[in-house]
Each structure stands twice: as C-alpha cells, then as structure tokens.
Amino acid sequence: MGETGASGAGERAPGRPEAQAEAAELLPFLAPGARADLQAAAVRHVLALTGSEPGRSLLAGQAALLRALVQLAGAPAPAPARDAARALVNLAADPGLHEPLLAADPGLPARLLGLALDPQWPWADEAAAALANLSREPAPCAALSEALASADPEGSGLERIVRALCTPGYNARAPLHYLGPLLSNLSQRPAARAFLLDPDRCVVQRLLPLTQHPDSSVRRGGVVGTLRNCCFEHRHHEWLLGPEVDILPFLLLPLAGPEDFSEEEMDRLPVDLQYLPPDKQREPDADIRKMLVEAIMLLTATAPGRKLVRDQGAYLILRELHSWEPEPAVQAACEKLIQVLIGDEPERGMENLLEVQVPEDVERRLQQLDREEQEQLQRERAPAS
C-alpha cells in the first residue's frame, strides 16, 4: 500500500527538537475521549509524517504516541481508525520502525491479526497490510509466530489466516489480499511450514487454486511465495508431487501460454495443461513467474522429485516460457531449471541437491559468478544512453 505524502515544506523539520516537542503535543488529541474533529486532524497529521523518512524517524522516538496510534487503529467510529491504520502501514513498511513499534506495544502483531481476521471490521485490509509489512523482518515475524503459537497451540491461528484467504467474501468490506504476503512471510519459519505441510490438515491443497487468482497479484504472489517456501522441505516433495496434492500443474499452468503442442507432446502433459485455449495468458508479474520457476527448481532437488517433474512434461512448458520470457532474471532462472531437467543425474551420494556440501572455495566462486550474472542482467536491462 502506498505511502501518503509528508507535511508541507513550510513546517518545521521533523528532526529538530521543536518538531519533537510538537509531535509530543499531539498526544492529548490522540487519547480516547478527545474531541472527534481534533482527533481526526491529529491522526491526519501523523499520517502525513509517516509518508517521509524524517517523519517516521521523528515518530520512532514517540512511544506513547505510537501506542495511542495502535489503540485508535482498532477503535470504533467515530474514531479515525482508517487513517490510524494507514499510518501503521507506512510505519511498518520501514524496517527501522519495527523495533520502536514492538517496544511501544509488544502485543501489536496479535492486535493487528485480530483486526485483520475480524469479518466485520471495515479496515481489515489496512491491518493485513501493516502485518504483511511488519512480518517481512525476522524479529516481528518471530513475535507474530510466537503470538499465534501461544494463543493457538494447535495451529488454529494459521488456520484462520488460511481460511480467510481462501474464503471468497470472508469480509464483505475488505478483500484481504495482503493476507497472502503475510502467510508467505510466516512460511519462512519451520513451524509454519510444518503446519502447512501436515498431510492431515489439507492446507496446501486449499491454497493451490489461488496461484491463478484473477483479481490480485498481491494475493497470487503471496500464495506462490508460500508454496515456494514449502518446497524447501525436501522430505515432503514426493507427497507434494503425488496424487494427494499434485502441486506441479498449479505451478506450471500460470507459466503456460497458448502454444499448440504435437499430439505426442500433449500426451506427456498433465490433463490441466492440455489443449489450452488460444487466448491463454501467462502470469503477467515477472516476480511471480520467477517464484514459480524457483518452486519447481526446489522440487527437483531430489532424484524422485526430478523424475516426477520430468514425467509430467514440465520441460515442454519451460521450453516455451524460455522462448517467450522478456525478463532476463526469469529467463536465467528458467535456463537453470531446464539444465537440471535435461542434464545427467548426479553421482551416487549427491542425489539430494539441497544437502550437497559445497567446499568453501567453490561456494565463494559460485557466489561471485552469481553476482557477475546479476550485474550483467542489470546492464542488459539498463536503458540505452
């Protein structure tokens, strides 16, 4: 969600002591019971401050003001809850504000989650966006994970996020697209992946159709990021690729175009990828296409995974994607995956590519090659002078 512009040039610079004092003077107007029009004006002023780095730095030193802002973000009308929540979205987008926010209100992640998952709360989208921003960094993500675990030891907190994400019209006034990136951030933690990959819960299967969600790249990207993170768990690859989940068609379909394959090639593809209509469009977001390719790459880390991916004709979709792909970074990721699929199998003892121990000097050299490759891609993408 975009930031709101900061205060006008004629006002005091936020870093000066006078500005600190003026910010502190806003506090009485943010308190519960303050006159509604003055409270709304004070929140608008704070929202404007959050639109610039100096303004956010100023607010970082105002713990009492941050606490008041959090309280207002969940207050009923006529409190200016939406503007307060939008200010929290901007503050949470700045990693430098995460520590002051959590210090001012350690219960902030749980409080925001309650608002985001309240099907009647009109500003649930803003709460979800603030959480998505906040959970990008390890410390607040850990705080949210711990809050979920302590409140719901059986994982029902994560279940509530998944249910809200997968239920159309869960909140009639908020589409909740930002629950996608929130779940992706949480899935970086092993405990969340264990929940998502529990065969008895049927969680991953409910997320799969959202890789094609037509209304929001934010939701699609969050779900694809979640699936990619789950693919790091190589012990679950055969289950993910097997009939219980059948993840591969859901990763390949967004990468497929309207290509007309031969009958022999068509028979090698999963049914859902056969005879696609002539107006079939690929995923328009390059970052999401790259995450889809990376997820498939992770699924090829083990010998059984490579066989299952090859047997479902993934190479055919990737071959056509590579020919079409306009983005060098996605094209490079696609090339690496194709090399794995058409290359020889690793020697005995090195079949699991996620567990291979790479000598330090080789690892340094590979990292250097990766950096050089990225620099070359950036040069290729730079506009001609």
RODO-2510 file (C-alpha; in nm, 4 decimals, decimal comma):
residues 385
     n   res          X          Y          Z
     1     m     0,0000     0,0000     0,0000
     2     g     0,1409     0,3397    -0,0986
     3     e     0,2633     0,5986     0,1434
     4     t     0,0920     0,9330     0,1966
     5     g     0,2967     1,2464     0,1366
     6     a     0,4674     1,4187     0,4298
     7     s     0,3970     1,7606     0,5760
     8     g     0,4470     2,0710     0,3652
     9     a     0,7840     2,2423     0,3220
    10     g     0,6831     2,5357     0,5377
    11     e     0,6605     2,3264     0,8538
    12     r     0,9406     2,2594     1,0985
    13     a     1,1958     1,9925     1,0009
    14     p     1,0992     1,6692     1,1797
    15     g     1,4466     1,6058     1,3178
    16     r     1,4658     1,9350     1,5148
    17     p     1,3873     1,9499     1,8892
    18     e     1,0953     2,1837     1,8193
    19     a     0,9434     1,9181     1,5918
    20     q     0,9888     1,6547     1,8630
    21     a     0,8044     1,8784     2,1073
    22     e     0,5260     1,9481     1,8570
    23     a     0,4841     1,5737     1,7940
    24     a     0,4547     1,5124     2,1671
    25     e     0,1911     1,7868     2,1854
    26     l    -0,0295     1,5790     1,9540
    27     l    -0,0652     1,3086     2,2187
    28     p    -0,3636     1,4557     2,4116
    29     f    -0,5605     1,4809     2,0865
    30     l    -0,4995     1,1114     2,0121
    31     a    -0,6266     0,9959     2,3504
    32     p    -0,9610     0,8149     2,3888
    33     g    -1,2373     1,0659     2,4526
    34     a    -1,0681     1,3511     2,2661
    35     r    -1,2984     1,5677     2,0538
    36     a    -1,3646     1,3776     1,7295
    37     d    -1,2697     1,6565     1,4872
    38     l    -0,9460     1,7336     1,6715
    39     q    -0,8627     1,3643     1,6967
    40     a    -0,9152     1,3203     1,3220
    41     a    -0,6934     1,6218     1,2458
    42     a    -0,4185     1,4936     1,4746
    43     v    -0,4244     1,1490     1,3080
    44     r    -0,4100     1,3089     0,9629
    45     h    -0,1012     1,4997     1,0742
    46     v     0,0613     1,1772     1,1979
    47     l    -0,0325     1,0020     0,8719
    48     a     0,1379     1,2793     0,6756
    49     l     0,4517     1,2402     0,8878
    50     t     0,4643     0,8664     0,8109
    51     g     0,4948     0,9439     0,4412
    52     s     0,8592     1,0526     0,4712
    53     e     1,1711     0,9026     0,6257
    54     p     1,2373     1,2076     0,8503
    55     g     0,8790     1,1982     0,9701
    56     r     0,8999     0,8265     1,0522
    57     s     1,2285     0,8817     1,2350
    58     l     1,0618     1,1509     1,4417
    59     l     0,7755     0,9189     1,5375
    60     a     1,0180     0,6384     1,6257
    61     g     1,1088     0,8272     1,9433
    62     q     0,7471     0,8833     2,0494
    63     a     0,6474     0,5564     2,2225
    64     a     0,3345     0,6990     2,3839
    65     l     0,2174     0,8413     2,0522
    66     l     0,2752     0,5058     1,8791
    67     r     0,0718     0,3303     2,1489
    68     a    -0,2117     0,5804     2,1053
    69     l    -0,1998     0,5275     1,7281
    70     v    -0,2289     0,1497     1,7712
    71     q    -0,5267     0,1946     2,0024
    72     l    -0,7002     0,4239     1,7536
    73     a    -0,6425     0,1790     1,4665
    74     g    -0,8833    -0,0596     1,6352
    75     a    -1,1269     0,1937     1,7834
    76     p    -1,4923     0,2064     1,6724
    77     a    -1,6428     0,5052     1,4898
    78     p    -1,6264     0,7990     1,5099
    79     a    -1,2566     0,7391     1,5853
    80     p    -1,0360     0,7898     1,2739
    81     a    -0,9407     0,4205     1,2698
    82     r    -0,8685     0,4003     0,8972
    83     d    -0,6148     0,6845     0,8930
    84     a    -0,4522     0,5432     1,2068
    85     a    -0,4253     0,2032     1,0408
    86     r    -0,2845     0,3596     0,7219
    87     a    -0,0209     0,5327     0,9336
    88     l     0,0722     0,1927     1,0807
    89     v     0,1029     0,0519     0,7269
    90     n     0,3553     0,3241     0,6421
    91     l     0,5459     0,2834     0,9681
    92     a     0,5616    -0,0959     0,9310
    93     a     0,6984    -0,0556     0,5764
    94     d     1,0148     0,0946     0,7315
    95     p     1,2310    -0,1780     0,8946
    96     g     1,3845     0,0890     1,1175
    97     l     1,0459     0,1374     1,2847
    98     h     0,9842    -0,2281     1,3709
    99     e     1,1762    -0,2228     1,6976
   100     p     1,0150     0,1028     1,8238
   101     l     0,6692    -0,0251     1,7268
   102     l     0,7141    -0,3541     1,9122
   103     a     0,8706    -0,1780     2,2102
   104     a     0,5752     0,0615     2,2294
   105     d     0,3238    -0,2234     2,2056
   106     p     0,4613    -0,5803     2,2239
   107     g     0,1111    -0,7082     2,1518
   108     l     0,0907    -0,5207     1,8206
   109     p     0,1187    -0,8262     1,5890
   110     a    -0,1577    -1,0138     1,7721
   111     r    -0,3732    -0,6983     1,7872
   112     l    -0,3383    -0,6378     1,4125
   113     l    -0,4107    -1,0030     1,3388
   114     g    -0,7336    -0,9830     1,5371
   115     l    -0,8441    -0,6828     1,3307
   116     a    -0,7395    -0,8413     1,0006
   117     l    -0,9367    -1,1585     1,0717
   118     d    -1,2487    -0,9864     1,2058
   119     p    -1,5029    -1,0412     0,9245
   120     q    -1,6951    -0,7308     1,0349
   121     w    -1,4012    -0,4883     1,0637
   122     p    -1,4144    -0,2355     0,7766
   123     w    -1,0406    -0,1578     0,7818
   124     a    -0,9207    -0,5187     0,7924
   125     d    -0,7257    -0,4621     0,4686
   126     e    -0,5116    -0,1957     0,6338
   127     a    -0,4478    -0,4228     0,9331
   128     a    -0,3454    -0,7080     0,6996
   129     a    -0,1163    -0,4750     0,5003
   130     a     0,0520    -0,3491     0,8195
   131     l     0,1059    -0,7105     0,9289
   132     a     0,2448    -0,8063     0,5873
   133     n     0,4945    -0,5181     0,6108
   134     l     0,5811    -0,5889     0,9738
   135     s     0,6376    -0,9631     0,9244
   136     r     0,8971    -0,9167     0,6497
   137     e     1,1693    -0,8806     0,9121
   138     p     1,2757    -1,1755     1,1336
   139     a     1,2085    -1,0212     1,4777
   140     p     0,8466    -0,9110     1,4263
   141     c     0,7764    -1,2252     1,2241
   142     a     0,9013    -1,4304     1,5190
   143     a     0,6875    -1,2226     1,7575
   144     l     0,3787    -1,2883     1,5460
   145     s     0,4606    -1,6597     1,5199
   146     e     0,5005    -1,6803     1,8970
   147     a     0,1704    -1,4969     1,9473
   148     l    -0,0012    -1,7434     1,7150
   149     a     0,1572    -2,0412     1,8904
   150     s     0,0740    -1,9235     2,2426
   151     a    -0,2853    -1,8299     2,1587
   152     d    -0,3485    -2,1364     1,9417
   153     p    -0,1120    -2,4254     2,0246
   154     e    -0,2886    -2,6485     1,7717
   155     g    -0,2175    -2,4079     1,4868
   156     s    -0,5688    -2,2690     1,4571
   157     g    -0,4266    -1,9144     1,4234
   158     l    -0,2615    -2,0099     1,0954
   159     e    -0,5755    -2,2000     1,0044
   160     r    -0,7778    -1,8795     1,0483
   161     i    -0,5409    -1,6924     0,8143
   162     v    -0,5713    -1,9667     0,5509
   163     r    -0,9495    -1,9805     0,5885
   164     a    -0,9853    -1,6031     0,5468
   165     l    -0,7516    -1,6086     0,2463
   166     c    -0,9358    -1,8953     0,0764
   167     t    -1,2942    -1,7874     0,1519
   168     p    -1,4480    -1,5503    -0,1063
   169     g    -1,6353    -1,2696     0,0664
   170     y    -1,4895    -1,3522     0,4097
   171     n    -1,5114    -0,9794     0,4807
   172     a    -1,7604    -0,8003     0,2562
   173     r    -1,5789    -0,4672     0,3026
   174     a    -1,2186    -0,5845     0,2693
   175     p    -1,0715    -0,8203     0,0058
   176     l    -0,7798    -0,9149     0,2378
   177     h    -0,5300    -0,9643    -0,0437
   178     y    -0,2445    -0,8792     0,1947
   179     l    -0,3034    -1,1987     0,3908
   180     g    -0,1157    -1,3627     0,1004
   181     p     0,2195    -1,1898     0,1663
   182     l     0,1605    -1,2302     0,5405
   183     l     0,1312    -1,6076     0,5018
   184     s     0,4374    -1,6083     0,2759
   185     n     0,6393    -1,4262     0,5424
   186     l     0,5208    -1,6633     0,8155
   187     s     0,6048    -1,9652     0,5996
   188     q     0,9730    -1,8719     0,6197
   189     r     0,9589    -2,0210     0,9701
   190     p     0,9827    -2,4003     1,0111
   191     a     0,6836    -2,4248     1,2468
   192     a     0,4547    -2,2584     0,9921
   193     r     0,5795    -2,4867     0,7146
   194     a     0,5175    -2,7881     0,9372
   195     f     0,1574    -2,6753     0,9802
   196     l     0,1065    -2,6022     0,6107
   197     l     0,2582    -2,9364     0,5097
   198     d     0,0697    -3,1508     0,7616
   199     p    -0,0964    -3,4188     0,5424
   200     d    -0,3888    -3,4441     0,7838
   201     r    -0,4848    -3,0763     0,7576
   202     c    -0,5281    -3,0343     0,3801
   203     v    -0,3911    -2,6783     0,3877
   204     v    -0,1641    -2,6655     0,0816
   205     q    -0,4388    -2,8109    -0,1367
   206     r    -0,6677    -2,5189    -0,0484
   207     l    -0,4023    -2,2655    -0,1459
   208     l    -0,3246    -2,4121    -0,4889
   209     p    -0,6167    -2,2581    -0,6852
   210     l    -0,5066    -1,9121    -0,5709
   211     t    -0,1993    -1,9308    -0,7970
   212     q    -0,4491    -1,8294    -1,0689
   213     h    -0,6429    -1,5710    -0,8628
   214     p    -0,7577    -1,3178    -1,1252
   215     d    -0,8151    -1,0107    -0,9091
   216     s    -0,4890    -0,9517    -0,7241
   217     s    -0,1204    -1,0015    -0,7979
   218     v    -0,0596    -0,9322    -0,4274
   219     r    -0,2647    -1,2387    -0,3290
   220     r    -0,1184    -1,4546    -0,6097
   221     g     0,2356    -1,3516    -0,5197
   222     g     0,1819    -1,4242    -0,1510
   223     v     0,0425    -1,7705    -0,2204
   224     v     0,3173    -1,8558    -0,4703
   225     g     0,5780    -1,7343    -0,2193
   226     t     0,4201    -1,9583     0,0445
   227     l     0,4280    -2,2604    -0,1875
   228     r     0,7885    -2,1889    -0,2818
   229     n     0,8882    -2,1744     0,0857
   230     c     0,7104    -2,5065     0,1462
   231     c     0,9135    -2,6594    -0,1377
   232     f     1,2321    -2,6116     0,0689
   233     e     1,1122    -2,9102     0,2768
   234     h     1,2517    -3,1841     0,0535
   235     r     1,1130    -3,4616     0,2727
   236     h     0,7659    -3,3636     0,1500
   237     h     0,8483    -3,3465    -0,2211
   238     e     0,7063    -3,6845    -0,3177
   239     w     0,3850    -3,6063    -0,1286
   240     l     0,3589    -3,2613    -0,2897
   241     l     0,4145    -3,4044    -0,6367
   242     g     0,1987    -3,7111    -0,5784
   243     p    -0,1771    -3,7530    -0,6273
   244     e    -0,2728    -3,6266    -0,2789
   245     v    -0,1532    -3,2728    -0,3584
   246     d    -0,0471    -3,2737    -0,7266
   247     i     0,1214    -2,9355    -0,6950
   248     l     0,3069    -2,9292    -1,0284
   249     p     0,0132    -2,8432    -1,2620
   250     f    -0,0716    -2,5467    -1,0368
   251     l     0,2877    -2,4196    -1,0678
   252     l     0,3103    -2,4813    -1,4412
   253     l    -0,0305    -2,3503    -1,5522
   254     p     0,0493    -1,9811    -1,4796
   255     l     0,3698    -2,0242    -1,6839
   256     a     0,1915    -2,1774    -1,9828
   257     g     0,0859    -1,9843    -2,2893
   258     p    -0,1375    -2,0740    -2,5841
   259     e     0,1220    -2,2991    -2,7515
   260     d    -0,0068    -2,5762    -2,9758
   261     f     0,1947    -2,8877    -2,8926
   262     s     0,2108    -3,2005    -3,1049
   263     e    -0,0138    -3,4914    -3,0044
   264     e     0,2867    -3,6785    -2,8680
   265     e     0,3962    -3,3827    -2,6567
   266     m     0,0413    -3,3117    -2,5434
   267     d     0,0093    -3,6641    -2,4058
   268     r     0,3107    -3,6029    -2,1811
   269     l     0,1450    -3,3047    -2,0084
   270     p    -0,0941    -3,3211    -1,7115
   271     v    -0,4582    -3,3040    -1,8218
   272     d    -0,4971    -2,9480    -1,6882
   273     l    -0,2235    -2,8272    -1,9232
   274     q    -0,3507    -2,9966    -2,2378
   275     y    -0,5313    -2,8104    -2,5167
   276     l    -0,5213    -2,4700    -2,3514
   277     p    -0,7314    -2,2021    -2,5281
   278     p    -0,5670    -1,9746    -2,7862
   279     d    -0,6186    -1,6712    -2,5601
   280     k    -0,4381    -1,8308    -2,2621
   281     q    -0,2206    -1,5672    -2,0942
   282     r     0,0885    -1,6264    -1,8832
   283     e     0,1244    -1,4799    -1,5344
   284     p     0,1819    -1,1075    -1,6050
   285     d     0,4008    -1,0391    -1,2991
   286     a     0,7673    -1,1240    -1,3605
   287     d     0,8448    -1,1668    -0,9897
   288     i     0,5673    -1,4242    -0,9568
   289     r     0,6866    -1,6093    -1,2692
   290     k     1,0337    -1,6242    -1,1156
   291     m     0,8999    -1,7626    -0,7855
   292     l     0,7040    -2,0294    -0,9756
   293     v     1,0190    -2,1382    -1,1576
   294     e     1,2134    -2,1378    -0,8293
   295     a     0,9476    -2,3551    -0,6627
   296     i     0,9750    -2,6133    -0,9409
   297     m     1,3538    -2,5927    -0,9161
   298     l     1,3321    -2,6792    -0,5462
   299     l     1,1103    -2,9775    -0,6270
   300     t     1,3899    -3,1137    -0,8487
   301     a     1,6372    -3,1222    -0,5589
   302     t     1,5909    -3,4988    -0,5069
   303     a     1,6106    -3,7801    -0,7610
   304     p     1,2444    -3,8874    -0,7121
   305     g     1,1376    -3,5237    -0,7450
   306     r     1,3327    -3,4784    -1,0685
   307     k     1,1738    -3,7913    -1,2138
   308     l     0,8214    -3,6817    -1,1215
   309     v     0,8763    -3,3328    -1,2672
   310     r     1,0260    -3,4754    -1,5880
   311     d     0,7479    -3,7324    -1,6251
   312     q     0,4814    -3,4598    -1,6186
   313     g     0,6275    -3,2794    -1,9186
   314     a     0,7497    -2,9721    -1,7296
   315     y     1,0299    -2,9271    -1,9828
   316     l     0,7782    -2,8544    -2,2615
   317     i     0,6158    -2,5678    -2,0698
   318     l     0,9544    -2,4297    -1,9616
   319     r     1,0946    -2,4524    -2,3150
   320     e     0,8117    -2,2332    -2,4479
   321     l     0,8349    -1,9993    -2,1481
   322     h     1,2065    -1,9505    -2,2135
   323     s     1,1394    -1,8593    -2,5766
   324     w     0,8729    -1,6070    -2,4744
   325     e     1,0172    -1,4653    -2,1493
   326     p     1,1085    -1,0936    -2,1789
   327     e     1,2711    -1,0597    -1,8334
   328     p     1,6402    -1,1634    -1,8182
   329     a     1,6236    -1,2684    -1,4498
   330     v     1,3291    -1,5025    -1,5129
   331     q     1,4904    -1,6316    -1,8294
   332     a     1,8089    -1,7122    -1,6352
   333     a     1,6126    -1,8994    -1,3666
   334     c     1,4309    -2,0908    -1,6401
   335     e     1,7616    -2,1873    -1,8053
   336     k     1,8964    -2,3281    -1,4783
   337     l     1,5852    -2,5386    -1,4285
   338     i     1,5940    -2,6687    -1,7864
   339     q     1,9581    -2,7696    -1,7360
   340     v     1,8587    -2,9742    -1,4314
   341     l     1,5766    -3,1434    -1,6221
   342     i     1,7765    -3,2333    -1,9325
   343     g     2,1136    -3,2889    -1,7617
   344     d     2,2673    -3,6117    -1,6352
   345     e     2,1811    -3,7359    -1,2866
   346     p     2,4338    -3,6505    -1,0093
   347     e     2,6696    -3,9242    -0,8967
   348     r     2,5766    -4,1552    -0,6089
   349     g     2,5715    -3,9805    -0,2702
   350     m     2,4934    -3,6397    -0,4233
   351     e     2,1383    -3,7047    -0,5423
   352     n     1,9833    -3,4552    -0,2979
   353     l     2,0928    -3,1158    -0,4259
   354     l     1,9716    -2,9408    -0,1084
   355     e     2,2043    -3,1494     0,1086
   356     v     2,5209    -3,1455    -0,1027
   357     q     2,8138    -2,9989     0,0932
   358     v     2,9893    -2,7446    -0,1289
   359     p     3,3565    -2,6679    -0,0468
   360     e     3,4035    -2,3106     0,0755
   361     d     3,6256    -2,2043    -0,2146
   362     v     3,3764    -2,3416    -0,4669
   363     e     3,0880    -2,1713    -0,2831
   364     r     3,2731    -1,8384    -0,2914
   365     r     3,3354    -1,8793    -0,6630
   366     l     2,9695    -1,9652    -0,7288
   367     q     2,8592    -1,6606    -0,5312
   368     q     3,0977    -1,4456    -0,7355
   369     l     2,9558    -1,5905    -1,0584
   370     d     2,6022    -1,5197    -0,9341
   371     r     2,6966    -1,1583    -0,8601
   372     e     2,8544    -1,1195    -1,2041
   373     e     2,5455    -1,2720    -1,3632
   374     q     2,3165    -1,0288    -1,1789
   375     e     2,5344    -0,7325    -1,2766
   376     q     2,5245    -0,8459    -1,6401
   377     l     2,1436    -0,8768    -1,6235
   378     q     2,1201    -0,5250    -1,4788
   379     r     2,3412    -0,3888    -1,7576
   380     e     2,1228    -0,5593    -2,0178
   381     r     1,8082    -0,4110    -1,8639
   382     a     1,9502    -0,0585    -1,8298
   383     p     1,8105     0,1924    -2,0857
   384     a     2,0462     0,2892    -2,3659
   385     s     2,2062     0,6321    -2,3224
***
